[in-house]
Amino acid sequence: MALFSDLPLDLLPLIVANLLDPVDVASLCLVNHTFRTFSVPKLYERISIYAWQRSSKLRVTQLFRTLAEHPNLACLVRQLVITDFPKAQDSFAYEHLGGWFTKGLENCVKLRCCTWTRDCSLTSRILKSLGKCPELTDISINGCHSDLYEPGDLLQLLRLHKISLIRPSKPILEILPSWFQATGISLTSLTLICKARQSSIRVSNALFINNQDDMYITDAFLNTVSPHLSRLERLHLVGCQRVTNEGVWSMIRNRTRDLKELSLENLSPNFDMSTLSTACTRAGGLTSLSSFTLTIHLNWSTGAWMDGAVSLLKVSPLGSLNVSVRTPLKVFPETLRDRFCMRIVDQHRDHLIRFSLHGLLLDLASIDHVCLHCSKLEQLFICVDHAKMAPIVAILARANLLCAIHINIKVRPERCSPYSHALDIARQCSSTISQVGIDAEVWKVERCVLVVKGTAQVDRFLTKVENPDIPERFLVVRT
């Protein structure tokens, strides 16, 4: 009798590569020595521990103890994502844990990408250990240093291609020009995220709210660091509410032909898109931009502002468009959102692969325009009125290469079944469909062969999405 362990060795890499859940990969390691040889590198290649996972703090401790005590395993780690951190009860415990963390990181000699975002977890010792990782090129850290490390410690991290800073404090921002200057020759991607934390002060029965975390990232600051980012190709600004078009222009004015990704999310209400568009046009346009992300503020819901956004992208080979609206749907003019959609599609129909409009309730004619004319469309994220769900299935079927469709339904009745809507879409859309999402639920489209009256037919059904890193509710709505 043939056993699973008797499979040809040539098939094992393919089997292991298609397993997403680390638990499944760990099970393969226990089959026999041969399976372990192929599975262990996959198990340790990418390690992620998120705060929403059960016993996440304990997992972090166990992980770094393993990495510290087994350098043969640590050297397999390429990507490390840590978003939670254990709290030591006393100085002895902290010193003990710290030894595991620093030694474990130093053993990760092939680490290329590190995400370490938990508040009050990053220390000088950890940064020093990361600085000893010779292949590290991508880092995402919490910039609220809370005196646990010196801003100057960042200067140990050089040769970086990608830097992402979350809630950087003033001392961290002050060191950035020196840091960027030191690593700028290789730095191509920069992300600055300001998650505004509100502090309140009560004076004479009046409550004043002060957003502290974003007050230092301004147009003047961006103008200061811009000269040190000579090879910037990807710029992401999130929640920087004191940044206007002037600050963005200072960052991209010498790189309009090299910029590939631009993300402008929740910036200043005074952002003038028309002025930015005019400046870019005079400089020759964003001729390499393939991905654009934009959050539209209430103040921006005018024809002139939206026309400026369309004009900004006029000469770009745009493959991915992500637009979200922070205002109520009823505030955003219906004709304006459909006009914006139509013009974007007419300009970029030959390149668009991903089209995402979150919070913009589109007319069926606009959605039909997207599906019919975007010949390369693979991912579609839209918001639809519940009354129009029936006819939209036939419209979606026009997109011949559609792989993923996510729909937010406006005012969905309680008795409405998201599953039934998703199943209708999965069965009537293109044969390329692989994922369907309705509101906060997501399914993977599977296929099986049925024999009906001697004729073989392919039926499609829905199963749970296999993604151990991202909870299902986060797969549809960008958070």
N, C-alpha and C positions, 0 to 999 in steps of 0.2 A: 504494500500500500504506500503510495507516494505521500510524503510529508511536506509541509510548508518549508521546512529547513533544507529540503532537497532541491530547491529552486536553483537554477544556474546563477553563478555569481554575477554574470553580466546584467542580470535584472535587478539586483539589489540596489544599486545607486538610483535607479528610476523609482523603485518602491519608496525608498527613504526620502527622496526629493519631494514626493507628493504628500507626505505626511505633515500636517500643519501643527497638530497638538503635540507639545513636548512629552505629554504622558504616553502617547502612542509611540513616539520615537524611543522613549526610555524602555518601553516594553520590548521593542526589537533588540535592544542591547542585551536582554536577558535570554534570548533564544540560544545562542551559542557564540563561540569566540569569533567566528566569521561575521555574523550579523553585528556583533559589537564593534568590530573594526570599521564597518561602514556607517554605523549609526551614531557612535559617540561624537565624531566631528560635526554631524548635523545637530546633535543635541546642544552642543556648546558654541556653535558658530554664532548664534544670535540668542542672547539671554535678556529677557524683559521681566521686570517685576513692577506691577502697578498697585497703587494704593487701594484700588477697589477689589483686588484679589484677596481671598481669605488667607489670614495669617501672613500678610505681606511682610511685616516687620521681621517675623521669624525666618521667612524665606531669605530675606536679605542677609541676615546673620549666617545662616547655613551656607548660602552661596559663597560668601567671601571666606568663610572658614575652609571650604573646599578648594577655592582658588589659591588660598595661601598655602595649604598643605599639599596640594597636588599640582605643581607647575606644569606637568605633562598635560593636564586638562586645561589649565589657564591659557596655555599657548594656542589653544584652538579658538579662543574667543575673538570674534571680529567686531561684533556690535553689542553694546551694553546699555540697557535702558533701566534706570533706577528712579522711581518716582515716590518711593516711601523709604523710611529710615527708622531703625530702632532707637529707642531712648534709653541711654545707659542710666542706671539708678545711682551710681556713685563714680568717683574718679577712677577707682580700680577697674570697674567694669568698662568704663569708657576707654581707658588705656588698652585694655584687653581687646575690645572690639576694634579700636583704632589700628592695632597691630595687624589684625586680620585684613582690614580694608586696605591699608597701605601695601602690605606684602602681596595681597591678592591682586591689586592693580598692577604692581610692578612685575608680577608674573605674566600678565597679559601682554606679552611682547609683540603680539600681532594685532592688538586692538586698533581699529580704525575709526570707530564712531562711538561716542559716549554721550548719553543723556543723563543728567543728574540734576533734578529740578526740585527736590523736596526742600522746603524752608528749613533753615538752620541745620543743614546736614553737610554742606560742603565746607571743608576745613583746609588750612594751609598744607597739612600733611597729605591730604588727598590730592590737592592740586600739584604738589611736588611729585607725587607718584605718577599722576597722569602725564606730567612733563617728561617722565622717563620712558613713556611708551613711544618707541621710535616711529611707528606707522600711524599714529593718531592724526587724523586730518579733519575730523568733524566733531564739534562739541556743542552741546546745548546745556546751559547751566542756569541756576537761579542767581540773578545778579544782586539780590538783597543779602549782602554779605554778613550783616549783623555782628561784625567784629570777630567772626570765626576764622576769617582769613584776611590777609592784607591785599588791597587792590593790586599792589605790585606783584603779588604771586601769579597773576595772570600772565605776566611777561615770560613765565617759564613755558607757556604753551605756544610754540611757534610752528611753522610749516603747516598751518591750518588752511583748509580750503573753505570751510563752512563754520560760521559762528552764529549761535542763537542765544540771546540774552533775555531772560524773563525778569521783569520788574527790576531793572538795574538801579541801584542807589546812586546818589550824587558822587561819592568817592569812586565808585566803579566807573561812572561815566567820565570822570576826570582823567582816568588812566587810559581810556580807550584810544585817544590819538596816538599815544606811545605804543600801545599794544598793536593797533592796526598798522602803524609804521613798521613795526618789527616783523609782522607776518603778512603785510599787505602785498608782497610780491606774489604770494600764492593764494590769497583770499579772494574767492569769487562769489561767495554767498553770505549775506548778512540779514539776520532777523532780529528786530527789536520789538519786544512785547511788553506793553505797559498794562498791567491788570490793575486798574485804579482802585486803590484801597481808600475808603472814605474814613476820615476822622472827624469827629464832631466836637465843637466848642460851644458851650452855652454862656451867653453874656446877656445879662438883664432880660432873662426869660426868652431870649432869641437864640435859635439854634443855627449855627453856621456849619456848613459841610465843606470840607476841604479835601480835594483829591490830591494826595501827596505823591503818588508813585510816578505820575506822568509829567510833573511840572518841570523837569530838567531836560527832557528830550524836546527840544524846540528847533525852529528853523536855524537859529544861530548855532546850535550844537551840531546839527547835520552839516552846516557849512564849514565847521571846524574840522570834522573828521573826513569830509569828502576828499581832500587832496591825498589822503593816505589809502584810498580804495581805488587804485588805478585800474584794476582788472575785475571790477565788480560786474557780475552777470545776473545775479539774482538778489533782489531787494524786497524785503517783507517788513512792513511797518504796521503794527497791530495795536490799537488802543492809544496811540500817541496823539492825544487830543489837542496838543499845542503845535502840531505840525501842519503847515498849510502847503499850498502848491509851491511856494518859494523854497521851502526846505527840500521837497522832493526834487525840484529842478536842480538845486545845488548838488544833489547826489548823482543825477543822471546826465547832466548837461554835456559832460565829456565822454559819455558812454552810450549815447542814443543808438549807435549801430551795433553795440555789443550786448545790450541788455536782453536777457532771454525770459526772465520772470519778473513781474512787478505785482506786488500785493499792497493795496491801500485800504486798510480796514479800520473803520471807526476813528478817522482823523478829525481835524478841526472842522467845525461847522462853517468856517470862513474859507474853506478850500475852494479855489477858483479853477475849475477844470478847463474852462475855455482858455484862460491864460496859459496854463500848462500845455494844452494842446497846441496853441499857437507857437509857443517857444520850441516845442519838439519839431513841429513842421518846418520852422526856419532852420533847424539844425539837421534836417534831412529825414526826420521821422524815426520811429522805433522799428527799424527794419529787420531786427532779429527776434522781436518779442513773440514768444510762442504761448505764454501763459499769463493771464491777467485776472486778478481778483480785486473786487471792489465792494465796499459796503456803502450804500447810499443813505445819506442823512436826510432828515425832513427838509432842511434848507436847500437841498440839492434837487428836489423833485420839480425842476423847471425844464422847459424845452431847451433853453440855451445851455444849461449845465449838461443835460443828457446828450445833446448834439456835440458838445465838447468831448465827452467820453468816446463817442463814436469816431469823431475826427482824430482823437489821440491814437486810435488803433488802425487808422486807415491803411497804412502801408505795412502793417505787421502780418507775418504768417501765423496768425492766431490759431492754435490748436486746442486751447483750453480756456474757457470763459466761466468765471464764477462770480455771480453778482447776488448780493443779499440786501434786503431793505430792512432798516430798523424802525420804520414808521408803520402805523396801521395800514392795512391794505386799502381801506376806503379813502385814505389821505392821498395816495399816489394816483394821479390821473390815469384812467383806463387807456385813453388814446395814446398817452405818452409811453406807457410800458409796452404796448403792442408796436408802436412805431420804433422804439428802441430795439426790440427783438427783430423786427423785419429788417432794419438797416444793418444790424450786426450780421445777420444771416446772409444778406445780399453781398456784404463785403468779404465774408470769410467762409463761404459755403464750401470752398475747395479744400479747406484746412481743418475745420472744426471737428474735433474728436470728442470733446467733452463740452456740454452746454448745460450750465446750472444757473437757474434763476430762483433763489429762495426768497419767498415772501412776495413775489410778484405774481399776481393772479392773471394768467394769460388767457386770451380768447382762443377758442378752438382753431380759428383760422391761422393764428400765429404759430401754434404748436404744429399744425399741418405744414406750415411753411418751413419750419425747422426740419421735420422728418422727411419732407419731400426733396428739399434742395441740398441738405448737408450730406453729401455722398459718403463721407468717412465717419459719420457720427456713430460712436460706440457707447457713450454714457450720457444720459439725459436726466436732469433733476428739475422738476417743475412743481408748481402749485396749481391745483384745479378745483373748481367748484364741484361739489358732490353730484349735482344734477347733470353734469357733463361727463361723468365717468363711463357711461354706456357707450357713447359715440367715440370716446377717445381711444378705445382699444383698436378700432379699425385704422385710426390715424397713426398710432404707434407702429402698426404693422408695415407702414411704408418705409420705415428706416431699415434698410436691408442688412446693416452690419451692427445693429443695436445689441450690446452685450448686457448693459445694466440700465434699468429704469427705476427711478425713485420718485414717488408722487406724494406730496402733502395735500390732503383733502381738506378743503375749507368747510367747516361746520359739518362734520361727519355725524350722521344719526347714530344713536347708541346701538341700534340693532344692526347697523351696517357691519358686515364682516370683511375686514381687510384681507383675510385669506382668500375669500372668493374672488375679490377684485384681482388680487395678485395671480391667482390661478388662471383666470380668464386672459390676463395679459401674457402669461408664460406660454399658454397654449396657442395663442393667435399671433404672437409676434414672430419676428424672424427666427430662423433656426439657430442663429448665433446667440440668442438670449441666454444668459447664465445667472443673472441675479435680478430679483424684483423686490422693491421696498414700497410699503404703504405706511405713511406716517412714521411711527417709531418701530415698525416691525420689518424685518428683512428675511428673505428666503433665498436659498440656492436652488436653481432650476436643474433637476436631474431628469434623466431619460431612461425609459425601459422599452423593450420590444414586446409587443403583444401580437398574438396570432389570432385573428378574427376570421372565421370561415375560410381558413386556409391561406389567408393573406396576412403578411407581416406588417404591422403598423408600429410607429414610434410614438409612444405616449410620453407626455411631460408631466412631472409632478414636483412639488415643492418640499424641500427639506431644510433643516436648520443650517445656517451659515457656519462654516468651520473657520473661526478666527479667534484664537485663544487670547489675543491681545486686546481687542476692542469689543466691549459689550455691544450687543445687538442694537440697543437704543441709540448708540452713538454713530451708527453706520449711515444713517440717513441725514440727520440734521447736523450741520457743521457747528461745533461748540467751541 
